[in-house]
Amino acid sequence: MDTGGAGLRCYNAAKAAVTQWTKTPATEVGPHGIRVNAVAPGCIRTPMTDRRDRAAQARCGAAMTRTTPLGRAGEPDDVAHAVLYLASDASAFMAGQILRPNGSVAMPW
């Protein structure tokens, strides 16, 4: 969860930049029929996270189970489904939005 915690200055600045780099271009290119959206996933189990520190991966999974209303960490398919939605005609009227496949964890940015 992005709460502006100590030691996360650069991480949170990058997240804020993604938000603005989504919303601003959406208003600029929308009149040309171009939609700009972003996906900001929560904790997702991937081969990359499996190769990282096993203790960190265990904390991620344990935290998601404990704090996520859905009770699990995300899977790559959870993110893929969000991207497929944005690429489909079902999202034709969506622009300048950040989709957050995160198991219902609050993300204030």
MOJO-V120580 format. One record per backbone hydrogen bond with DSSP energy under -1.0 kcal/mol. CO is the residue of the C=O (numbers start at 0). NH is the residue of the N-H. E is the energy in kcal/mol with one decimal. If there is no record, write none. Layout:
co:nh:e
CO:NH:E
CO:NH:E
//
This chain:
co:nh:e
4:7:-1.7
7:11:-3.1
8:12:-2.1
9:13:-2.2
10:14:-2.0
11:15:-2.3
12:16:-2.1
13:17:-2.1
14:18:-1.9
15:19:-2.1
16:20:-2.9
18:22:-2.5
19:23:-2.2
21:25:-1.3
22:26:-1.4
23:27:-1.6
24:28:-2.9
25:29:-1.2
28:31:-1.8
28:33:-1.6
29:32:-2.6
35:95:-3.6
37:98:-3.0
42:73:-2.8
45:49:-2.0
46:50:-1.6
47:51:-1.1
52:56:-2.1
53:57:-2.4
54:58:-2.2
55:59:-2.4
56:60:-2.5
57:61:-2.8
58:62:-3.1
59:63:-2.3
60:64:-2.2
61:65:-2.2
62:66:-3.1
63:67:-2.2
67:70:-2.1
73:44:-3.1
74:77:-1.5
75:79:-2.5
76:80:-2.4
77:81:-1.0
78:82:-2.2
79:83:-2.8
80:84:-2.1
81:85:-2.1
82:86:-1.9
87:90:-1.4
88:91:-1.8
90:93:-2.2
96:37:-2.3
98:39:-3.3
99:101:-1.4
100:41:-2.0
102:69:-1.2
//
